[in-house]
Structures are given as C-alpha cells and as structure tokens.
Amino acid sequence: MIPIPSGMRVWLALGHTDMRRGMRSLALQVQQSLNKDVHAGDLYVFRGRSGSLCKILWHDGLGMSLYAKRLERGRFVWPSAKDGTIAISASAMACLLEGVDWRNPQETWRPTQVG
C-alpha cells in the first residue's frame, strides 16, 4: 500500500487507459491530455479497459514511481465519464484499491458497545 499523506491530491484519469503504457508515456498523458504537472507530487490513477487493473503514477520529489494493482475478482469502481480527471481523497483511494465502492461506502458491521 502506498503511504498517502492526508493532504495529498489523488487524481483519477477518467475513461480507460492502455495498460501497456509505462512510466514515461503515462507521465506524458498527465501533462498533455490531463493538463496537470506530473512533478507536483500528486498521485495519478489510471484504469484499464477490463477494469481489473489500475496503475498509479507518483513523483515524490526524488523520482517517479509506478505502482500497479490487479484485482483477482471484481473491478475497480470508476466514474462513467469518458475523459478528464476528478480528485478524490486519500481514504477514497484506499477504498478504491481494495475494490470497495468509494463513492458510497456501506458500514456492514459494527461491534457492540459494552457498558
């Protein structure tokens, strides 16, 4: 899991991305298509066509990192818009990476309070 400071911005690249792309071509997509500064320290999250693979691009001030996660079952919950970006919180990203619907998380279990 990526340690995400609470103030960090997380951007979802809407639509689907060719998951054969590597670090350089995703960084170029951030700069040209999304009109963002890839070196600003934000996280950029991309999802493939099948929905089971996502890649995260991050520049931490020292260098660029590329993370990938594939779900064995299910798909990553993604907005239905075709292009652009949306910003989500660090906690929403944590839900997204676990395959939970980050747009409407449901509480399924709560321990009973003693006393």
NUPAFI-102882 format. One record per residue (C-alpha): residue number from 1; z, y, x. Coordinates in nm, 3 decimals, always signed. Example, Ala and Ser with C-alpha at 12.3 -4.5 7.8 and 13.67 -1.06 7.14 Angstrom:
> 1	+0.780	-0.450	+1.230
> 2	+0.714	-0.106	+1.367
% end
This chain:
> 1	+0.000	+0.000	+0.000
> 2	-0.083	+0.349	+0.121
> 3	+0.229	+0.568	+0.153
> 4	+0.133	+0.867	-0.063
> 5	+0.344	+1.182	-0.037
> 6	+0.421	+1.327	-0.380
> 7	+0.225	+1.648	-0.320
> 8	-0.096	+1.480	-0.207
> 9	-0.405	+1.514	-0.425
> 10	-0.585	+1.198	-0.530
> 11	-0.946	+1.231	-0.650
> 12	-1.133	+0.964	-0.846
> 13	-1.508	+0.967	-0.792
> 14	-1.640	+0.910	-1.143
> 15	-1.915	+0.664	-1.215
> 16	-1.978	+0.373	-0.982
> 17	-2.041	+0.377	-0.609
> 18	-2.241	+0.139	-0.393
> 19	-1.963	-0.063	-0.227
> 20	-2.186	-0.146	+0.070
> 21	-2.121	+0.210	+0.184
> 22	-1.893	+0.260	+0.480
> 23	-1.668	+0.537	+0.601
> 24	-1.939	+0.780	+0.710
> 25	-2.160	+0.753	+0.402
> 26	-1.859	+0.783	+0.167
> 27	-1.745	+1.093	+0.360
> 28	-2.095	+1.235	+0.321
> 29	-2.080	+1.164	-0.054
> 30	-1.747	+1.351	-0.076
> 31	-1.898	+1.654	+0.097
> 32	-2.241	+1.664	-0.068
> 33	-2.204	+1.513	-0.414
> 34	-1.840	+1.589	-0.493
> 35	-1.831	+1.927	-0.311
> 36	-1.492	+1.854	-0.152
> 37	-1.365	+1.884	+0.205
> 38	-1.318	+1.530	+0.331
> 39	-1.091	+1.657	+0.613
> 40	-0.844	+1.831	+0.377
> 41	-0.603	+1.536	+0.369
> 42	-0.677	+1.431	+0.012
> 43	-0.743	+1.074	-0.099
> 44	-1.084	+0.990	-0.247
> 45	-1.106	+0.673	-0.456
> 46	-1.437	+0.502	-0.535
> 47	-1.506	+0.206	-0.766
> 48	-1.793	-0.040	-0.754
> 49	-2.023	-0.137	-1.038
> 50	-1.835	-0.458	-1.125
> 51	-1.503	-0.272	-1.141
> 52	-1.308	-0.523	-0.937
> 53	-1.342	-0.344	-0.601
> 54	-1.230	+0.003	-0.504
> 55	-1.235	+0.189	-0.174
> 56	-1.009	+0.475	-0.068
> 57	-1.109	+0.731	+0.193
> 58	-0.839	+0.937	+0.364
> 59	-0.829	+1.174	+0.659
> 60	-0.470	+1.210	+0.780
> 61	-0.531	+1.490	+1.030
> 62	-0.581	+1.250	+1.320
> 63	-0.860	+1.031	+1.193
> 64	-1.041	+0.884	+0.895
> 65	-0.920	+0.566	+0.724
> 66	-1.100	+0.346	+0.474
> 67	-0.900	+0.110	+0.255
> 68	-1.040	-0.149	+0.015
> 69	-0.879	-0.347	-0.263
> 70	-1.031	-0.620	-0.478
> 71	-0.866	-0.747	-0.795
> 72	-0.878	-1.124	-0.838
> 73	-0.862	-1.086	-1.217
> 74	-0.950	-0.788	-1.431
> 75	-1.095	-0.450	-1.345
> 76	-0.968	-0.117	-1.224
> 77	-0.922	+0.122	-1.517
> 78	-1.171	+0.406	-1.471
> 79	-1.273	+0.712	-1.675
> 80	-1.605	+0.673	-1.858
> 81	-1.770	+0.993	-1.726
> 82	-2.081	+0.943	-1.512
> 83	-2.032	+1.192	-1.228
> 84	-1.788	+1.439	-1.072
> 85	-1.422	+1.391	-0.991
> 86	-1.085	+1.403	-1.159
> 87	-0.746	+1.447	-0.995
> 88	-0.465	+1.201	-1.066
> 89	-0.104	+1.184	-0.948
> 90	+0.027	+0.955	-0.677
> 91	+0.214	+0.749	-0.938
> 92	-0.104	+0.712	-1.145
> 93	-0.283	+0.587	-0.834
> 94	-0.010	+0.331	-0.774
> 95	-0.064	+0.203	-1.130
> 96	-0.441	+0.205	-1.082
> 97	-0.419	-0.008	-0.766
> 98	-0.204	-0.264	-0.950
> 99	-0.456	-0.294	-1.233
> 100	-0.232	-0.112	-1.484
> 101	-0.385	+0.136	-1.728
> 102	-0.264	+0.455	-1.558
> 103	-0.384	+0.673	-1.848
> 104	-0.129	+0.523	-2.089
> 105	+0.134	+0.311	-1.914
> 106	+0.341	+0.100	-2.152
> 107	+0.700	+0.004	-2.095
> 108	+0.720	-0.368	-2.156
> 109	+1.074	-0.449	-2.052
> 110	+1.394	-0.256	-2.018
> 111	+1.725	-0.404	-1.901
> 112	+2.009	-0.375	-2.148
> 113	+2.281	-0.129	-2.057
> 114	+2.626	-0.273	-2.013
> 115	+2.916	-0.072	-2.130
% end
